[in-house]
Amino acid sequence: MSPDKKINKAGLVADFRALGLGSGHWVAVHSSLKAIGWVEGGPVSVIEALREVVGDGGGIMLPLFIRPRGQLIDLSVTQSYLGLLPETFRNYPGVIRSAHPTHSVGILGPGALEMAEEHRHASYIGRGSPWDHLAHLDGYVLHIGCDWSTSSILHLAEVLAEVPFLDVAYPGWETGVVARHTDGSVISDIPREVPGDSAEFVLVRREMERRGMLERGKVGRADSVIASAREMLDVGVGMMRADPEAFLCHQDDCAVCPRGREIISKLKQKRKGGK
């Protein structure tokens, strides 16, 4: 794209369609609005372009994660830390925020209310979460100008693969969080199947790229990649079952990966001792 070319809704519609999105599709979006460039109409134009592409029969999801602060969280007003596009989506007409204190998802489309409510009974990004529904709907995950450390659905792959470090929580997440949902009810999470570090999720991207399972393109000026949610899970689960330790980072100051590696080491020693 020429640096002088304006980015508008019509151009974004064309970009999304060029990536393979179409009527009736469900898509979860991870994004950097800055990478897209200045858009006429701002982030609302991005959302409306997606809506035009997927139509009334399709749907859109954006993560609306928050960090626990030790007080009762009010999900009707609490902003996500994930940027301007998710925050704009949170306030967009018709969007339903799923019933999880910290890892809620904004959902727009048929069945959004039911999906949002089921998250009340699911773990952060586990079975029954919106990410699980996305895969069952044969949906897609679109990364716009961001890397795969943002790939929330790969935490579901960790759950399905039953990696041994599933219950290793970041400091401050060990005791659970209480929140007031948008419908006024009080919801709480039980610290189980806790999402850990995601720096090594790039391994799944590389493997899918090797297999020719990714579509690349531009959204505005942002390098973008789209993949089948189901295929991301299939590849991720297979890799995590084969070598869960490969998905732990090597940063000494990481609060979770060294503990996960210690768990794996103890399991290996136990298996050796049992032979």
Secondary structure, DSSP 8 states (H G I E B T S, - for coil): --TTS-B-HHHHHHHHHHTT--TT-EEEEEE-HHHH--BTTTHHHHHHHHHHHH-TTSEEEEE------SS-EETTT---SS-HHHHHHHTSTT-EE-S-SSS-EEEESTTHHHHHHHGGGS-TTSTTSHHHHHHHTT-EEEEES--GGG-THHHHHHHHHT-TTTT---TT-TT--EEE-TTS-EEE--S-S-----GGGHHHHHHHHHTT--EEEEETTEEEEEEEHHHHHHHHHHHHHH-GGGGS---TT-SSHHHHHHHHHHHHHHHHHT-
